[in-house]
């Protein structure tokens, strides 16, 4: 799994940059309607989920296919994200409270799975604490949203924006650490196969 992560460092970078852009948009347009937030959230988690599912389907290391357990973990993370995105798109008229719980549970599940992945790779990856931090930030967002469901939509947008930027920065740091661990010297994506 570490070899896959090293070769796919650029996927972490893209996901981190998307999270940062999402966070900036959420903070610069705090008066956006809940429908716009649902659409933006749905698009983000769908792309994120499809990236994970693609990695689970095509993931191979230098000696062949990755282990079944690693592929399953990556696929579960992707399916959770896709499910959250589909809920956001198929029920866009949901209330702010329902959206809050969808986002909260997505964040908690995503964070727990990221922490588990970092734990599994702790012996092979230096500075895995950034990946753990990314997972902890995700879990923290979910817990805060569940603990304070009465907060207004603007407060939800603000907290989601702050989380997305922090999470995106953490993912970008993970990407560059993986890139340096892999010894990659170019910015191009690896060839398929």
C-alpha positions, 0 to 999 in steps of 0.5 A, spaced: 500 500 500 505 504 501 508 503 494 501 505 491 501 511 495 508 513 493 507 512 486 500 516 487 503 522 491 499 527 485 492 524 487 493 526 494 496 533 492 490 534 487 485 532 493 488 537 497 488 543 492 481 541 491 479 541 498 483 548 499 479 551 493 472 548 496 474 551 503 476 558 500 469 558 496 466 557 502 469 562 506 468 567 501 461 566 500 458 565 507 451 567 505 451 562 499 444 558 500 444 551 503 442 548 496 449 551 493 453 548 499 449 541 498 451 542 490 458 544 492 459 539 497 456 533 493 461 535 487 467 535 492 465 528 495 463 525 489 470 527 485 474 525 492 470 518 492 471 516 485 479 518 485 479 513 491 475 507 487 479 508 481 485 507 486 482 501 489 481 498 482 487 500 479 492 499 484 498 495 483 505 496 486 512 494 483 511 486 485 504 486 482 497 487 485 496 490 492 493 486 498 486 485 498 485 488 505 488 495 502 484 495 496 478 494 500 480 499 505 481 504 499 474 502 496 470 503 502 473 510 503 471 511 496 464 508 497 463 512 503 464 519 499 460 517 493 454 515 497 455 522 501 455 525 494 449 522 491 445 523 498 447 531 497 445 531 489 438 526 490 436 530 496 438 537 494 432 540 498 434 537 505 434 541 511 440 544 513 440 539 519 440 533 515 445 536 511 449 537 517 449 530 519 450 527 512 457 532 512 458 530 520 458 523 519 462 523 512 467 527 516 467 522 521 468 516 517 473 519 512 477 521 518 477 514 522 479 511 515 485 515 514 487 514 521 487 507 520 491 507 514 496 512 517 497 507 523 497 501 518 503 504 514 507 507 520 513 503 520 514 504 512 512 512 512 516 517 516 512 523 518 505 519 518 503 524 523 500 529 518 496 523 515 493 522 522 492 530 523 488 530 517 484 524 519 483 527 526 481 534 523 476 530 519 473 527 525 473 533 529 469 537 524 464 531 524 464 531 532 463 539 532 457 539 527 454 533 531 455 536 538 452 543 535 446 541 530 443 548 532 448 552 529 446 556 523 447 555 516 453 560 515 456 558 521 456 551 518 459 554 512 464 557 516 467 551 519 466 547 513 471 552 510 476 552 515 476 544 516 477 544 508 483 548 508 486 545 514 485 538 511 487 540 504 494 543 507 495 537 510 493 532 504 498 537 500 504 536 505 502 528 505 503 528 497 510 532 498 512 527 503 510 521 499 513 524 493 520 525 496 519 518 499 518 515 492 524 519 490 520 522 484 524 528 481 518 530 475 511 533 476 508 528 471 503 523 473 506 516 473 504 512 466 499 507 467 500 499 467 
